[in-house]
């Protein structure tokens, strides 16, 4: 086979860039790695035509992980602001729950330039203005990528393995030309959310920490303003903010029909901005790091990662693998963990000259065990929460969420709702028993979700060690998910 490179990475976002770095770093620079990005050098890593679309937040733990593993360092100006945690506020604004620990707000226009510095210093070749159109397949293996340049000239790049980090709408994954266990598409009605945000400066006139706090990322749960999703106000400084929301199309359609409205994603973002009492005289920032990036909309997958991440000569990562966490659509953290895992697997596979499905299979196993084992359980929780009205969400946060649940979520674990699942506690606690009687259906459903979570996590921790056991495992997974949907009334 004629090869130009050992590995070709498609896409210069966090997933693609750090995978390319990891392959070069872990191989000691002995492998030929190419990264292609459709943008110019100045706009490297740009997600959509409207900008570097992102909520900009990442946990300190995730960023520290990739920096330590790859021996790189990010700092100002690409790290724009530090926060102490994430506050989730109930629809009635009566309950605040501190989820998650320390984190950073990134400048997503400047961060890719720092990534580019490390890519080139590690010996990765980067080609700009290149759009990947289709995969080259020979004898049941992916053997490269057909591309076009920004001026429309076609060319081919051949490699032993292709990494697809081109985003959730990847044409490479969707049109994979070989037989594989990989899913090519997801349910766009149920498992994709439209998201959008502004980056704004404003006047600090009214101090209301439930609407803006420079020390905390704030998430507002509100099924009227963000049907099927949530609103966010993330501080990027003392008087600068990333503010936006995400919605599920089906939930938005139901909400509009029920209230005789014709709102869309853009109009809801504007309503949320107007409702935020702390954001006074909002305006687009004038600094270079924000030019051309003050407003963006994009689509985010919100389900478990692809059931299988590998095929012969081909792997997916990041949004192309549907890795954002289902419960909050956070995609940077999963991509960073996956890039380190995938980098090690690719080096081992390339050095042993085995980029078959079997040779790459440990990427599936290692990612599931390190990060992905809870995503199916969060998918069920997310889909159930999308069915609840605001008053049920407020009631549940106030009365059914325990400190143990909060600590679990801080650790990125599924809440267990011990106040509901511990039968003796319910029998002994008269106040809790009264609360359960007030919302029996809500209590039963949350208890069921917690139990289903444990079953799904156990199933993922039993992910097959080789391709031979996969189909049986997937049948068990889909059976569990179908049962959850039927029990919870999720269409």
RODO-2510 file (C-alpha; in nm, 4 decimals, decimal comma):
residues 491
     n   res          X          Y          Z
     1     x     0,0000     0,0000     0,0000
     2     x     0,1265     0,3456    -0,0895
     3     x     0,1117     0,5713     0,2183
     4     x     0,1877     0,9369     0,2640
     5     x     0,1491     0,9389     0,6428
     6     x     0,1092     0,6992     0,9306
     7     x    -0,1941     0,8900     1,0599
     8     x    -0,4171     1,1606     0,9147
     9     x    -0,6327     1,3598     1,1567
    10     x    -0,9307     1,5434     1,0087
    11     x    -1,0311     1,8497     1,2093
    12     x    -0,8363     2,1048     1,4140
    13     x    -1,0641     2,1354     1,7148
    14     x    -0,9616     2,0217     2,0662
    15     x    -1,0212     1,6521     1,9856
    16     x    -0,8257     1,6432     1,6614
    17     x    -0,5436     1,8727     1,7687
    18     x    -0,4698     1,6897     2,0932
    19     x    -0,4932     1,3478     1,9288
    20     x    -0,2325     1,4545     1,6743
    21     x    -0,0133     1,5910     1,9536
    22     x    -0,0529     1,2680     2,1512
    23     x     0,0482     1,0443     1,8585
    24     x     0,3582     1,2497     1,7929
    25     x     0,4460     1,2811     2,1628
    26     x     0,3989     0,9142     2,2530
    27     x     0,5873     0,7922     1,9450
    28     x     0,8813     1,0188     2,0167
    29     x     0,8226     1,1925     1,6843
    30     x     0,8875     0,8711     1,4896
    31     x     0,5470     0,8604     1,3172
    32     x     0,4372     1,0792     1,0295
    33     x     0,1261     1,2673     1,1380
    34     x    -0,0800     1,5050     0,9256
    35     x    -0,3630     1,7222     1,0550
    36     x    -0,5936     1,8878     0,8021
    37     x    -0,8261     2,1752     0,8854
    38     x    -1,0682     2,3519     0,6534
    39     x    -0,9808     2,6943     0,7943
    40     x    -0,6955     2,9333     0,7266
    41     x    -0,4011     2,9451     0,9644
    42     x    -0,5420     3,2606     1,1253
    43     x    -0,8786     3,0913     1,1827
    44     x    -0,7453     2,7465     1,2756
    45     x    -0,9992     2,5352     1,4624
    46     x    -1,2964     2,7582     1,3748
    47     x    -1,6106     2,5517     1,4265
    48     x    -1,8700     2,7285     1,2096
    49     x    -1,8811     3,0230     0,9728
    50     x    -2,0041     3,2331     1,2660
    51     x    -1,7070     3,1605     1,4881
    52     x    -1,5462     2,9288     1,7391
    53     x    -1,8869     2,8202     1,8666
    54     x    -1,8660     2,6956     2,2238
    55     x    -1,9793     2,7505     2,5807
    56     x    -1,6050     2,8022     2,6470
    57     x    -1,6068     2,6165     2,9822
    58     x    -1,3851     2,3231     3,0772
    59     x    -1,3117     2,1654     3,4129
    60     x    -0,9708     2,2277     3,5635
    61     x    -0,9324     1,8532     3,6024
    62     x    -0,9764     1,7897     3,2287
    63     x    -0,7372     2,0595     3,1142
    64     x    -0,4779     1,9659     3,3754
    65     x    -0,5039     1,6037     3,2601
    66     x    -0,4145     1,6730     2,8985
    67     x    -0,1444     1,9236     2,9920
    68     x     0,0240     1,6771     3,2253
    69     x    -0,0002     1,3815     2,9869
    70     x     0,1327     1,5729     2,6843
    71     x     0,3737     1,7992     2,8742
    72     x     0,2149     2,1175     2,7386
    73     x     0,0928     2,4305     2,9195
    74     x    -0,2012     2,6605     2,8641
    75     x    -0,2286     2,9969     3,0361
    76     x    -0,3418     3,3491     2,9582
    77     x    -0,4642     3,4694     2,7135
    78     x    -0,6112     3,1377     2,5962
    79     x    -0,7331     3,0737     2,9527
    80     x    -0,9483     3,3787     3,0034
    81     x    -1,1041     3,3282     3,3457
    82     x    -1,1039     3,0922     3,6450
    83     x    -1,4193     2,9793     3,8279
    84     x    -1,4738     2,7967     4,1559
    85     x    -1,7561     2,5760     4,0297
    86     x    -2,0952     2,5503     3,8593
    87     x    -2,4191     2,6653     4,0211
    88     x    -2,7388     2,5026     3,8965
    89     x    -3,0470     2,7100     3,9780
    90     x    -3,4004     2,5708     3,9815
    91     x    -3,6744     2,7169     3,7586
    92     x    -3,8350     2,8912     4,0572
    93     x    -3,4941     3,0372     4,1597
    94     x    -3,5452     2,9014     4,5131
    95     x    -3,2847     2,6241     4,5041
    96     x    -2,9170     2,6595     4,4171
    97     x    -2,6970     2,3535     4,3966
    98     x    -2,3198     2,3695     4,3576
    99     x    -2,2152     2,1114     4,0993
   100     x    -1,8650     2,0412     3,9764
   101     x    -1,5377     2,1880     4,0964
   102     x    -1,2915     2,4416     3,9650
   103     x    -1,2867     2,5253     3,5982
   104     x    -1,1698     2,7596     3,3276
   105     x    -1,3346     2,9778     3,0685
   106     x    -1,1322     2,9565     2,7483
   107     x    -1,0885     3,2048     2,4677
   108     x    -1,1818     2,9673     2,1862
   109     x    -1,0341     3,1925     1,9179
   110     x    -0,6928     3,2200     2,0841
   111     x    -0,6712     2,8659     2,2248
   112     x    -0,6360     2,7002     1,8800
   113     x    -0,3364     2,9217     1,8044
   114     x    -0,1647     2,7858     2,1139
   115     x    -0,2597     2,4324     2,0084
   116     x    -0,1074     2,5051     1,6689
   117     x     0,2170     2,6085     1,8350
   118     x     0,2391     2,2726     2,0137
   119     x     0,1367     2,0749     1,7047
   120     x     0,4169     2,2210     1,5002
   121     x     0,6734     2,2016     1,7813
   122     x     0,5930     1,8292     1,8145
   123     x     0,6503     1,7723     1,4445
   124     x     0,2892     1,7373     1,3286
   125     x     0,2379     1,8615     0,9730
   126     x    -0,0666     2,0888     0,9457
   127     x    -0,2425     2,1711     0,6198
   128     x    -0,4870     2,4613     0,6166
   129     x    -0,7821     2,5309     0,3877
   130     x    -0,8391     2,1590     0,3231
   131     x    -1,1877     2,0081     0,3253
   132     x    -1,2175     1,6301     0,3675
   133     x    -1,4851     1,5003     0,1282
   134     x    -1,4784     1,1207     0,1463
   135     x    -1,2767     0,8225     0,2594
   136     x    -1,0613     0,6020     0,0403
   137     x    -1,1352     0,2321     0,0939
   138     x    -0,9458    -0,0733    -0,0269
   139     x    -0,9934    -0,4389     0,0710
   140     x    -1,2238    -0,3571     0,3605
   141     x    -0,9918    -0,0935     0,5128
   142     x    -0,9961     0,2861     0,5137
   143     x    -0,6747     0,3886     0,3413
   144     x    -0,6951     0,7664     0,3233
   145     x    -0,9033     1,0754     0,2505
   146     x    -1,0166     1,2535    -0,0643
   147     x    -0,9965     1,6273    -0,0141
   148     x    -1,0356     1,9615    -0,1862
   149     x    -0,8353     2,2755    -0,1274
   150     x    -0,9917     2,6152    -0,0616
   151     x    -0,9612     2,6960    -0,4324
   152     x    -1,1440     2,3763    -0,5297
   153     x    -0,8523     2,1559    -0,6331
   154     x    -0,8993     1,7849    -0,5492
   155     x    -0,6244     1,5690    -0,4027
   156     x    -0,5847     1,2510    -0,2022
   157     x    -0,3965     1,1743     0,1180
   158     x    -0,3185     0,8108     0,1982
   159     x    -0,2473     0,6833     0,5477
   160     x    -0,2470     0,3728     0,7627
   161     x    -0,5222     0,5178     0,9822
   162     x    -0,7653     0,8111     0,9544
   163     x    -0,8904     0,9935     1,2644
   164     x    -1,2257     1,1636     1,2162
   165     x    -1,2480     1,4691     1,4437
   166     x    -1,4565     1,6721     1,2017
   167     x    -1,7615     1,7301     1,4206
   168     x    -2,1077     1,5890     1,4766
   169     x    -2,2142     1,6394     1,1125
   170     x    -1,9170     1,4369     0,9848
   171     x    -1,9609     1,3223     0,6254
   172     x    -1,6768     1,0744     0,6754
   173     x    -1,8507     0,8779     0,9492
   174     x    -2,1933     0,9099     0,7853
   175     x    -2,0618     0,7696     0,4574
   176     x    -1,8141     0,5155     0,5926
   177     x    -1,7546     0,2955     0,2854
   178     x    -1,6617    -0,0277     0,4645
   179     x    -1,8492    -0,2766     0,6818
   180     x    -1,8159    -0,1901     1,0492
   181     x    -1,9838    -0,1979     1,3893
   182     x    -1,9777     0,1822     1,4052
   183     x    -2,3073     0,3725     1,4015
   184     x    -2,3237     0,6207     1,1174
   185     x    -2,6066     0,8485     1,2352
   186     x    -2,8097     0,9314     1,5456
   187     x    -3,1688     1,0394     1,6034
   188     x    -3,1485     1,4094     1,5207
   189     x    -3,4892     1,4787     1,6779
   190     x    -3,4072     1,3238     2,0165
   191     x    -3,0299     1,3293     2,0449
   192     x    -2,9212     1,6623     1,8958
   193     x    -2,9693     2,0033     2,0522
   194     x    -2,9537     2,3428     1,8919
   195     x    -2,7337     2,5733     2,0976
   196     x    -2,6310     2,9344     2,0677
   197     x    -2,4588     3,2049     2,2645
   198     x    -2,3364     3,5622     2,2816
   199     x    -2,0019     3,6784     2,4180
   200     x    -2,0674     4,0211     2,5672
   201     x    -1,9280     4,2898     2,7906
   202     x    -2,1750     4,4711     3,0158
   203     x    -2,2111     4,7174     3,3027
   204     x    -2,2069     4,5773     3,6588
   205     x    -2,4954     4,7858     3,7918
   206     x    -2,7211     4,5336     3,9624
   207     x    -2,5587     4,2664     4,1803
   208     x    -2,7640     3,9453     4,1773
   209     x    -2,5530     3,6316     4,2137
   210     x    -2,8396     3,4115     4,0896
   211     x    -2,8026     3,5808     3,7494
   212     x    -2,4279     3,6566     3,7333
   213     x    -2,1370     3,5732     3,9588
   214     x    -1,7749     3,6069     3,8410
   215     x    -1,6793     3,3121     4,0628
   216     x    -1,9298     3,0614     3,9238
   217     x    -2,0707     2,9311     3,6003
   218     x    -2,4497     2,9524     3,6344
   219     x    -2,6939     2,7097     3,4745
   220     x    -3,0638     2,8004     3,4786
   221     x    -3,3085     2,5150     3,4344
   222     x    -3,6191     2,6513     3,2628
   223     x    -3,8345     2,4420     3,0298
   224     x    -4,0116     2,7517     2,8991
   225     x    -3,7011     2,9498     2,8028
   226     x    -3,4946     2,6429     2,7073
   227     x    -3,7323     2,3535     2,6328
   228     x    -3,5467     2,0242     2,6503
   229     x    -3,2236     2,1996     2,7461
   230     x    -3,0963     2,4722     2,9780
   231     x    -2,9726     2,8313     2,9861
   232     x    -2,6251     2,9368     3,0923
   233     x    -2,4464     3,2492     3,2128
   234     x    -2,0737     3,1787     3,2248
   235     x    -1,8407     3,4564     3,3458
   236     x    -1,5402     3,5457     3,1315
   237     x    -1,4316     3,8228     3,3664
   238     x    -1,5756     4,0688     3,6165
   239     x    -1,8040     4,2230     3,3510
   240     x    -1,7819     3,9843     3,0561
   241     x    -2,0014     3,6839     2,9869
   242     x    -2,0701     3,3869     2,7616
   243     x    -2,4505     3,3705     2,7720
   244     x    -2,6727     3,1335     2,5812
   245     x    -2,8942     2,8275     2,5843
   246     x    -2,9661     2,4940     2,4210
   247     x    -3,3007     2,3527     2,3080
   248     x    -3,4329     2,0238     2,1764
   249     x    -3,6329     2,0762     1,8578
   250     x    -3,9167     1,8400     1,9508
   251     x    -3,9534     2,0014     2,2947
   252     x    -3,9474     2,3500     2,1409
   253     x    -4,2184     2,2520     1,8921
   254     x    -4,4386     2,1193     2,1747
   255     x    -4,3825     2,4332     2,3798
   256     x    -4,4667     2,6647     2,0879
   257     x    -4,7814     2,4700     2,0052
   258     x    -4,8984     2,4654     2,3677
   259     x    -4,8580     2,8420     2,4069
   260     x    -4,9398     2,9582     2,0546
   261     x    -4,5866     3,0895     1,9991
   262     x    -4,3394     3,0865     1,7107
   263     x    -4,0092     3,1142     1,8978
   264     x    -3,6842     2,9760     1,7588
   265     x    -3,3364     2,9334     1,9014
   266     x    -3,2299     3,2907     1,8276
   267     x    -3,5418     3,4507     1,9742
   268     x    -3,5108     3,2428     2,2915
   269     x    -3,1482     3,3455     2,3400
   270     x    -3,2522     3,7096     2,3123
   271     x    -3,5364     3,6553     2,5621
   272     x    -3,2965     3,4937     2,8082
   273     x    -3,0493     3,7792     2,7712
   274     x    -3,3279     4,0314     2,8301
   275     x    -3,4502     3,8381     3,1355
   276     x    -3,1034     3,8379     3,2958
   277     x    -3,1279     4,1233     3,5457
   278     x    -2,7526     4,1429     3,6044
   279     x    -2,6531     4,1983     3,2402
   280     x    -2,6975     4,5736     3,1830
   281     x    -2,6063     4,7545     2,8599
   282     x    -2,4673     4,4423     2,6863
   283     x    -2,2302     4,4988     2,3938
   284     x    -1,9886     4,3052     2,1766
   285     x    -1,6280     4,3045     2,3059
   286     x    -1,3748     4,4910     2,0941
   287     x    -1,0631     4,2854     2,1700
   288     x    -0,8946     4,0804     1,8969
   289     x    -0,9751     3,7547     2,0749
   290     x    -1,3481     3,8184     2,0311
   291     x    -1,3664     3,9750     1,6860
   292     x    -1,5822     3,7615     1,4584
   293     x    -1,6828     3,5417     1,7508
   294     x    -1,9421     3,7367     1,9492
   295     x    -2,2438     3,5327     1,8295
   296     x    -2,2653     3,1685     1,7238
   297     x    -2,5182     2,8889     1,6887
   298     x    -2,4365     2,5190     1,6450
   299     x    -2,5665     2,1665     1,6924
   300     x    -2,4489     1,9439     1,9786
   301     x    -2,5039     1,5669     2,0205
   302     x    -2,6434     1,4793     2,3639
   303     x    -2,6411     1,0995     2,3883
   304     x    -2,3870     0,8348     2,4778
   305     x    -2,0753     0,8092     2,2609
   306     x    -2,0883     0,5905     1,9494
   307     x    -2,1362     0,2314     2,0631
   308     x    -1,8223     0,1439     1,8621
   309     x    -1,5489     0,4023     1,7977
   310     x    -1,3315     0,2014     1,5559
   311     x    -1,3308     0,0328     1,2161
   312     x    -1,0527    -0,1039     0,9958
   313     x    -0,8151     0,1907     0,9526
   314     x    -1,0636     0,4437     1,0909
   315     x    -1,1545     0,5955     1,4304
   316     x    -1,3855     0,8729     1,5518
   317     x    -1,3377     1,1162     1,8395
   318     x    -1,4981     1,4270     1,9888
   319     x    -1,8286     1,5464     1,8478
   320     x    -1,7811     1,3131     1,5487
   321     x    -1,8087     1,0296     1,8038
   322     x    -2,0973     1,2025     1,9930
   323     x    -1,8815     1,2387     2,3036
   324     x    -2,0328     1,5517     2,4677
   325     x    -2,1882     1,4624     2,8014
   326     x    -2,5632     1,4050     2,7568
   327     x    -2,6585     1,5856     3,0769
   328     x    -2,4867     1,9194     3,0042
   329     x    -2,3545     1,8974     2,6434
   330     x    -2,0001     1,9596     2,7663
   331     x    -1,7692     1,8360     2,4924
   332     x    -1,4195     1,9657     2,5661
   333     x    -1,3513     1,7444     2,8687
   334     x    -1,4461     1,4154     2,7007
   335     x    -1,2452     1,5104     2,3923
   336     x    -0,9330     1,5799     2,5985
   337     x    -0,9486     1,2498     2,7858
   338     x    -1,0226     1,0595     2,4643
   339     x    -0,7344     1,2215     2,2763
   340     x    -0,4786     1,0939     2,5269
   341     x    -0,6291     0,7446     2,5194
   342     x    -0,6507     0,7378     2,1407
   343     x    -0,2969     0,8705     2,0977
   344     x    -0,1533     0,5787     2,2942
   345     x    -0,3686     0,3226     2,1107
   346     x    -0,2708     0,4592     1,7691
   347     x     0,0994     0,4511     1,8473
   348     x     0,0755     0,0903     1,9617
   349     x    -0,1316    -0,0095     1,6573
   350     x     0,0945     0,1684     1,4096
   351     x     0,4152     0,0360     1,5638
   352     x     0,2756    -0,3181     1,5503
   353     x     0,1446    -0,2575     1,1968
   354     x    -0,2103    -0,3531     1,2919
   355     x    -0,4713    -0,0834     1,2323
   356     x    -0,7545    -0,3326     1,1934
   357     x    -1,0699    -0,3148     1,4015
   358     x    -0,9077    -0,5626     1,6425
   359     x    -0,5827    -0,3685     1,6528
   360     x    -0,7687    -0,0482     1,7451
   361     x    -1,0272    -0,2095     1,9745
   362     x    -0,8564    -0,1094     2,2995
   363     x    -0,9582     0,2525     2,2268
   364     x    -1,3196     0,1425     2,2817
   365     x    -1,2372    -0,0446     2,6007
   366     x    -1,0071     0,2159     2,7537
   367     x    -1,2350     0,5117     2,6814
   368     x    -1,5389     0,3348     2,8239
   369     x    -1,3539     0,2385     3,1414
   370     x    -1,1915     0,5789     3,1972
   371     x    -1,4674     0,8187     3,0956
   372     x    -1,7546     0,6848     2,8858
   373     x    -1,9054     0,4250     3,1199
   374     x    -2,1685     0,6649     3,2602
   375     x    -2,2826     0,8344     2,9408
   376     x    -2,5735     0,5974     2,8646
   377     x    -2,7060     0,6477     3,2180
   378     x    -2,6822     1,0248     3,1751
   379     x    -2,8627     0,9876     2,8429
   380     x    -3,1594     0,8261     3,0206
   381     x    -3,1574     1,0927     3,2934
   382     x    -3,1419     1,3723     3,0359
   383     x    -3,4264     1,2318     2,8293
   384     x    -3,6413     1,1901     3,1420
   385     x    -3,5723     1,5421     3,2699
   386     x    -3,6781     1,6788     2,9309
   387     x    -4,0290     1,5455     2,9977
   388     x    -4,0700     1,7276     3,3310
   389     x    -4,2438     2,0632     3,3769
   390     x    -4,0677     2,3404     3,5673
   391     x    -4,2559     2,2824     3,8923
   392     x    -4,1504     1,9145     3,9053
   393     x    -3,7868     2,0119     3,8456
   394     x    -3,8010     2,2747     4,1213
   395     x    -3,9714     2,0318     4,3608
   396     x    -3,7228     1,7530     4,2903
   397     x    -3,4196     1,9767     4,3367
   398     x    -3,5562     2,1080     4,6651
   399     x    -3,6730     1,7825     4,8239
   400     x    -3,5213     1,4768     4,6526
   401     x    -3,1622     1,5786     4,5770
   402     x    -2,9288     1,4804     4,8597
   403     x    -2,5787     1,5987     4,9440
   404     x    -2,4540     1,2574     4,8302
   405     x    -2,6114     1,3213     4,4893
   406     x    -2,4397     1,6591     4,4680
   407     x    -2,1040     1,5091     4,5554
   408     x    -2,1583     1,2401     4,2888
   409     x    -2,2292     1,4978     4,0206
   410     x    -1,9210     1,6965     4,1233
   411     x    -1,7243     1,3817     4,0467
   412     x    -1,9052     1,3537     3,7092
   413     x    -2,0978     1,0529     3,8389
   414     x    -2,4665     0,9743     3,8032
   415     x    -2,6837     1,0848     4,1020
   416     x    -2,8187     0,7858     4,2955
   417     x    -3,1123     0,9656     4,4659
   418     x    -3,0528     0,7781     4,7940
   419     x    -3,3370     0,9701     4,9603
   420     x    -3,5722     0,7818     4,7291
   421     x    -3,3954     0,4518     4,6704
   422     x    -3,3331     0,3757     5,0380
   423     x    -3,6673     0,2226     5,1388
   424     x    -3,5999     0,2288     5,5127
   425     x    -3,5180     0,5988     5,4988
   426     x    -3,8520     0,6686     5,3339
   427     x    -4,0351     0,4651     5,5981
   428     x    -3,8596     0,6369     5,8873
   429     x    -3,8539     0,9942     5,7591
   430     x    -4,2024     1,1395     5,7948
   431     x    -4,1147     1,4623     5,6132
   432     x    -3,9717     1,2759     5,3173
   433     x    -4,2716     1,0424     5,3167
   434     x    -4,4990     1,3458     5,2918
   435     x    -4,2961     1,4826     5,0012
   436     x    -4,3179     1,1512     4,8182
   437     x    -4,6966     1,1544     4,8619
   438     x    -4,7071     1,5024     4,7051
   439     x    -4,5307     1,3854     4,3876
   440     x    -4,5532     1,0052     4,3796
   441     x    -4,4982     0,9727     4,0037
   442     x    -4,1901     1,1968     4,0161
   443     x    -4,0490     1,0019     4,3103
   444     x    -4,1077     0,6628     4,1468
   445     x    -3,9569     0,7747     3,8170
   446     x    -3,6444     0,9231     3,9764
   447     x    -3,5974     0,6058     4,1771
   448     x    -3,6331     0,4005     3,8577
   449     x    -3,3798     0,6233     3,6766
   450     x    -3,1292     0,5715     3,9583
   451     x    -3,1696     0,1937     3,9431
   452     x    -3,1480     0,1916     3,5639
   453     x    -2,8311     0,3986     3,5935
   454     x    -2,6640     0,1283     3,7997
   455     x    -2,7622    -0,1382     3,5452
   456     x    -2,6252     0,0652     3,2546
   457     x    -2,2994     0,1460     3,4312
   458     x    -2,2527    -0,2211     3,5162
   459     x    -2,3184    -0,3109     3,1533
   460     x    -2,0607    -0,0600     3,0273
   461     x    -1,8018    -0,1847     3,2728
   462     x    -1,8563    -0,5216     3,1049
   463     x    -1,7773    -0,3757     2,7605
   464     x    -1,6346    -0,6578     2,5420
   465     x    -1,2580    -0,6878     2,5371
   466     x    -1,2608    -0,7885     2,1681
   467     x    -1,4899    -0,7379     1,8654
   468     x    -1,6321    -1,0910     1,8952
   469     x    -1,8479    -1,0081     2,1970
   470     x    -1,9757    -0,6765     2,0698
   471     x    -2,3053    -0,7655     1,9002
   472     x    -2,4350    -0,9518     2,2041
   473     x    -2,3327    -0,6621     2,4304
   474     x    -2,5024    -0,4070     2,2026
   475     x    -2,8279    -0,6054     2,2028
   476     x    -2,8272    -0,5989     2,5832
   477     x    -2,7592    -0,2231     2,5827
   478     x    -3,0386    -0,1407     2,3406
   479     x    -3,2802    -0,3608     2,5366
   480     x    -3,2022    -0,1666     2,8554
   481     x    -3,2512     0,1663     2,6755
   482     x    -3,5803     0,0582     2,5171
   483     x    -3,7108    -0,0542     2,8563
   484     x    -3,6190     0,2837     3,0082
   485     x    -3,7917     0,4771     2,7320
   486     x    -4,1076     0,2687     2,7647
   487     x    -4,1181     0,2906     3,1452
   488     x    -4,0600     0,6672     3,1506
   489     x    -4,2932     0,7434     2,8600
   490     x    -4,0162     0,8780     2,6367
   491     x    -4,1075     0,8594     2,2682
***
